[in-house]
Amino acid sequence: MTDYYTNFSFLVVLADTAQHDYALHRFLQMSAIRQGEDIPPDFPAQLIEASEDCCFEADADGPHAIWLHSHSGGVDGVCAFVQHLIQKFNLNPVSFEWSHDCSKPRTDAYGGGAAYITARDIQTLSTEIRRVRADQKVPPSRPLPARIALDAGHPDAAGLAAAARV
């Protein structure tokens, strides 16, 4: 059996302990929703769908920062979570990188990407999409002419296929 991994690790710096406590509380709610618990009445609507992809961890890193990390994915979920914090607390943009890895050599197993998150936008760049564009000599501003074929078990198969159609 082949295991695929998506790894990331970064800090979100917050202004005070109230923001810190809010962020950790919302993360715990997202995680509970992912596990099947009811959605609290005051839960932010923009995080409901993101809770399905809450397969990352959030830990305190001092009184004014949270450490967001994963080895099992959750890139879309963590991006939505961070954007919510940026919007709520008027934080500076946050960026991070992730990597794809695999327990066995596979042609579709390695790569990664980066995200740049602001209050208005989440921009991501995948190394797979960039490679395909270069191979097909397609400028970044033009859509790809063909879909990317990935192993269905790859953790980012759906996201890469959707990005290839953009």
C-alpha positions in Angstrom: 0.0 0.0 0.0 1.2 3.4 -0.9 0.7 6.3 1.5 0.6 9.9 0.2 1.4 12.9 2.5 0.8 16.6 2.2 3.0 18.5 4.7 3.0 22.1 5.8 4.0 24.0 8.9 3.7 27.8 9.6 2.8 30.4 12.2 0.0 32.9 12.3 0.9 35.8 14.6 -2.0 37.4 16.4 -2.2 40.7 18.3 -3.2 39.4 21.8 -4.4 36.5 23.8 -8.0 37.1 23.0 -7.3 36.6 19.3 -5.1 33.6 20.2 -7.9 32.0 22.3 -10.5 32.7 19.6 -8.4 31.1 16.9 -7.7 27.9 18.9 -11.4 27.7 19.9 -12.5 28.0 16.2 -10.0 25.4 15.2 -11.4 23.0 17.9 -14.9 23.6 16.6 -13.8 23.0 13.0 -12.2 19.7 14.1 -15.3 18.6 16.0 -17.6 19.4 13.0 -15.3 17.3 10.8 -15.8 14.5 13.3 -19.6 14.7 12.9 -20.6 17.0 15.8 -23.3 19.6 15.4 -22.4 23.0 14.0 -22.6 25.6 16.8 -25.1 28.4 16.2 -22.4 31.1 16.3 -20.0 29.3 13.9 -18.9 31.4 10.9 -20.7 30.3 7.7 -17.5 30.6 5.7 -15.8 27.9 7.8 -18.6 25.3 7.6 -17.4 23.8 4.3 -13.8 24.3 5.2 -14.4 22.1 8.3 -14.6 19.1 6.0 -10.9 19.6 5.2 -9.8 20.3 8.8 -7.2 17.6 8.8 -4.5 19.9 10.1 -3.4 20.7 13.6 -3.3 24.0 15.5 -1.2 24.5 18.6 -0.3 27.4 20.7 3.1 28.9 20.0 3.4 31.4 22.8 0.6 33.8 23.8 0.4 35.6 20.4 0.8 32.9 17.7 -0.6 29.6 16.6 1.3 26.9 14.8 -0.7 25.3 11.9 0.8 22.1 10.6 -0.1 18.8 9.0 1.3 15.7 7.3 -2.1 14.6 6.0 -3.3 17.5 4.0 -5.9 20.1 4.7 -4.5 22.9 2.5 -7.9 24.2 1.5 -9.2 24.0 5.0 -6.2 25.8 6.5 -6.4 28.5 3.8 -10.1 29.2 4.7 -9.3 29.2 8.4 -6.4 31.6 8.0 -8.5 33.9 5.8 -11.2 34.0 8.4 -8.7 35.1 11.0 -7.2 37.7 8.7 -10.7 39.1 8.0 -11.8 39.0 11.7 -8.7 40.6 13.1 -7.5 42.7 10.2 -4.2 40.8 10.1 -1.4 41.1 7.5 -1.4 38.6 4.6 -0.1 35.1 5.4 1.8 32.8 3.1 3.0 29.3 3.4 4.3 26.4 1.4 3.4 22.7 1.3 4.9 19.6 0.0 3.6 16.3 -1.4 5.5 13.2 -0.5 4.9 9.4 -0.7 5.9 6.3 1.1 7.0 4.6 -2.2 8.4 6.1 -5.4 5.5 7.1 -7.7 5.5 9.4 -10.7 2.6 11.5 -9.3 3.8 11.6 -5.7 6.1 14.5 -5.3 5.6 18.2 -5.6 3.9 20.9 -3.6 2.8 24.5 -3.8 2.4 27.7 -2.0 -0.5 29.9 -0.8 -0.8 33.7 -0.3 -3.8 34.6 1.8 -5.4 38.0 2.2 -8.7 39.2 3.5 -10.1 39.2 -0.1 -8.3 36.4 -1.9 -6.6 33.1 -1.5 -4.0 32.5 -4.2 -2.3 29.2 -4.6 0.3 27.9 -7.0 0.9 24.2 -7.5 4.2 22.8 -8.8 2.3 20.2 -10.8 0.2 22.8 -12.6 3.4 24.9 -13.3 5.2 21.8 -14.6 2.3 20.9 -16.9 2.1 24.4 -18.3 5.9 24.4 -19.0 5.7 21.0 -20.6 2.8 22.1 -22.9 4.3 25.6 -23.4 1.2 27.2 -22.1 1.6 30.7 -20.6 0.4 31.1 -17.0 -2.4 33.4 -18.2 -3.9 30.8 -20.6 -6.0 27.7 -19.7 -4.5 24.3 -20.0 -5.7 22.4 -23.1 -5.8 19.0 -21.4 -6.7 17.7 -18.0 -4.1 16.4 -15.6 -4.2 12.6 -15.0 -3.4 11.8 -11.4 -3.7 8.6 -9.4 -7.2 8.9 -7.7 -5.5 8.2 -4.4 -3.3 11.3 -4.6 -4.3 13.8 -1.9 -4.6 16.7 -4.3 -6.1 15.0 -7.3 -9.4 16.8 -7.3 -7.8 20.2 -6.6 -5.2 19.8 -9.4 -7.8 18.7 -11.9 -10.0 21.7 -11.1 -7.0 24.1 -11.3 -6.1 22.6 -14.6 -9.5 23.7 -16.0 -9.1 27.3 -14.8 
